[in-house]
Amino acid sequence: MSELLDAVRAGASPDVLAAAPLPATSRGIVVRREDQHMFDGVASHDKDPRASLHLEEFELPEMAPDEVFVAVMASSINFNTVWTSIFEPLSTFGFLDRLGRESYWGARHARDYHVLGSDAAGVVVRAGSAVRNWKVGDEVTIHCNHVDDQDPSGHDDSMLAANQRIWGFETNFGGLADITLVKANQLMPKPKHLTWEEAAVNALTNSTSYRMLVSRNGAPVTQGDKVLIWGASGGIGSFAVQHVLNSGGIPIGVVSSASKVATLRELGCEYVIDRREKDYRFWKDEHTQDESEWRRLGKDIRALVGEDPDIVFEHPGRSTMGASVFVAKRAGTIVTCAATSGYMIEYDNRHLWMKLKTIKGTHFANYREAWAANQTLIDGKVVPPLSAVFPLEQTGEATYEMHHNRHEGKIGILCVAEREGLGISDPETRARVGEERLTIFRRHDREG
Ligand code: NAP
């Protein structure tokens, strides 16, 4: 039991929080260095996060002047939680060791355990001497762009910084813990109309989709654009759908169950393709793709919206990239941030160059984009796709669900918050956005 965390739970004043001693240790979800080869020779599908993720007490590091400690009320599972837990495509200890060699402050991260997690909502409990815009007691959400802001390579776009890292994936002391350590530049105001668990599940995926489909650094959607969105009820897909609708575009969502189709319809996505029902077979075997199947997908899209998509929102990677390049409109853009099913990609380049298409790579979001994406939540223009909540102790189970594509939207994790439903301080905005809209994914997950 910690006096400080009890004070946070009780909603104590900043003075009380500042006076309560910072505990020497915190609970957190870790992978262990000694386990990093435990799945060698095991097929990806069979690597079990429940075996590699552990809830442990870890020693809190010294805080740098530009950093804060945050008591994490809630966090979330991201696909990078899956990657870390199965040590694919690389063990994250390599990232920590590299950071450890960079500087005095970097050395704190190279430990024999990795506290993971790249999302959180909580309360600032300590602020470093160089932190100006945030103070103890502030309610925040945290984005995962970890950059040395004195490095000139990141001054135009912080995602271009040579030492840009994803907090809780390429750094230690992530959000799946009671206390996390972050740079002050990662903090954003918590949307006051959301519960802790609703507020915790957005920053990573919402910001990623924002850069991909709203920012000029991605493939910005304009009115009337048709946008094909793979995994449209997943973490990044559910935000992609909402950003396309907000920009006046027309999303065509691809999902793999009737329940997910219903979720998307309620979210406002009129055109949905159930890929399981259609049974597309883009690959005949491990080495050969089937252009007639790409063509079948293209016909299905035209049957729905009358033309080829201006933009394809890509992330499954190897399974779908050939089809994505094929179905994009002449001069269209395939915007990609991932390759869940495999990163060695194959597509027919003739369809790219002869039809003047572009493949655009993007990754997370810079400070401005993350802040703007958070503002869409604050304004109620975008709702959190929270579908399920697990306690911190069951992070392994929650990660297993995601690894096996059994979830919709986002899975929240309760850390310091005692129960669900806490943290709303602006009920008027909540009423305006609407309880029904805020709970679309929870209701469908329960019913589906
Ligand atoms: P997610 O919640 O699991 O959603 C992904 C969706 O993709 C699934 O729901 C599934 O939808 C669909 N999908 C999976 N495999 C597929 C396949 N072989 N063919 C077609 N559809 C497939 O995960 P997420 O959080 O959205 O993340 C998706 C990917 O983006 C992950 O690889 C993640 O690491 C990456 N990511 C990258 C960044 C970045 O900054 N670069 C940021 C966030 C996420 P259906 O089964 O319903 O079709």
Boltz pocket constraint, residues with backbone or C-beta under 6 A from the ligand:
constraints:
  - pocket:
      binder: B
      contacts: [[A, 78], [A, 79], [A, 80], [A, 204], [A, 205], [A, 208], [A, 230], [A, 231], [A, 232], [A, 233], [A, 234], [A, 235], [A, 236], [A, 237], [A, 254], [A, 255], [A, 256], [A, 257], [A, 260], [A, 275], [A, 315], [A, 316], [A, 319], [A, 320], [A, 337], [A, 338], [A, 339], [A, 340], [A, 341], [A, 362], [A, 363], [A, 364], [A, 365], [A, 402], [A, 405], [A, 407], [A, 409]]
      max_distance: 6.0
